[in-house]
């Protein structure tokens, strides 16, 4: 793996870099735990979105979400 490249002088950190640093810091510096936590959070949000798709009609959402074709 390559080492992460820090922002150069005068170059501001992106919002994603800041969020990544905050997630790692929240997990005591453990990047693996941060990734696991983010994957769990993403899974939760995907489930919430799926529940919303089931509960809300396509007309009400003005076609924002499309029903998955099976």
C-alpha positions as CSV (number, residue, x, y, z in Angstrom):
1,X,0.0,0.0,0.0
2,X,1.2,3.5,-0.6
3,X,1.4,6.1,2.1
4,X,-1.3,8.8,2.0
5,X,-0.1,12.1,0.5
6,X,-0.7,15.0,2.8
7,X,-2.0,18.3,1.4
8,X,0.8,20.5,0.2
9,X,1.4,23.9,1.7
10,X,-1.3,26.3,0.7
11,X,-3.6,23.4,-0.4
12,X,-6.7,23.0,1.8
13,X,-7.8,19.5,2.8
14,X,-10.9,18.4,1.0
15,X,-14.1,17.8,2.9
16,X,-13.7,14.1,2.3
17,X,-10.2,14.0,3.7
18,X,-11.4,15.9,6.8
19,X,-14.3,13.5,7.2
20,X,-12.0,10.5,6.8
21,X,-9.6,11.9,9.5
22,X,-12.6,12.5,11.8
23,X,-13.9,8.9,11.3
24,X,-10.4,7.5,12.1
25,X,-10.0,9.7,15.1
26,X,-13.5,8.7,16.4
27,X,-12.2,5.1,16.3
28,X,-9.1,5.8,18.3
29,X,-6.8,6.0,15.2
30,X,-7.8,2.5,14.0
31,X,-8.5,2.9,10.2
32,X,-9.9,-0.7,10.0
33,X,-12.5,0.0,12.7
34,X,-13.3,3.3,11.0
35,X,-14.0,1.5,7.7
36,X,-16.1,-1.1,9.4
37,X,-18.1,1.6,11.2
38,X,-18.7,3.5,7.9
39,X,-19.8,0.2,6.2
40,X,-22.3,-0.5,8.9
41,X,-23.6,3.1,8.7
42,X,-23.9,2.8,4.9
43,X,-25.7,-0.5,5.2
44,X,-28.2,1.1,7.6
45,X,-28.8,4.0,5.2
46,X,-29.3,1.6,2.2
47,X,-31.9,-0.3,4.3
48,X,-33.6,3.0,5.2
49,X,-33.7,4.0,1.5
50,X,-35.1,0.6,0.5
51,X,-37.9,1.0,3.1
52,X,-38.6,4.5,1.7
53,X,-38.8,3.1,-1.8
54,X,-41.4,0.5,-0.6
55,X,-43.4,3.0,1.4
56,X,-43.5,5.9,-1.1
57,X,-45.2,5.6,-4.5
58,X,-43.3,6.6,-7.6
59,X,-45.9,9.3,-8.3
60,X,-45.5,10.9,-4.9
61,X,-41.7,10.9,-5.3
62,X,-42.2,12.2,-8.9
63,X,-40.1,9.3,-10.2
64,X,-37.1,10.2,-8.1
65,X,-36.7,6.6,-7.2
66,X,-37.3,3.9,-9.6
67,X,-38.6,0.5,-8.6
68,X,-36.0,-2.2,-9.1
69,X,-37.0,-4.5,-11.9
70,X,-36.8,-8.1,-11.0
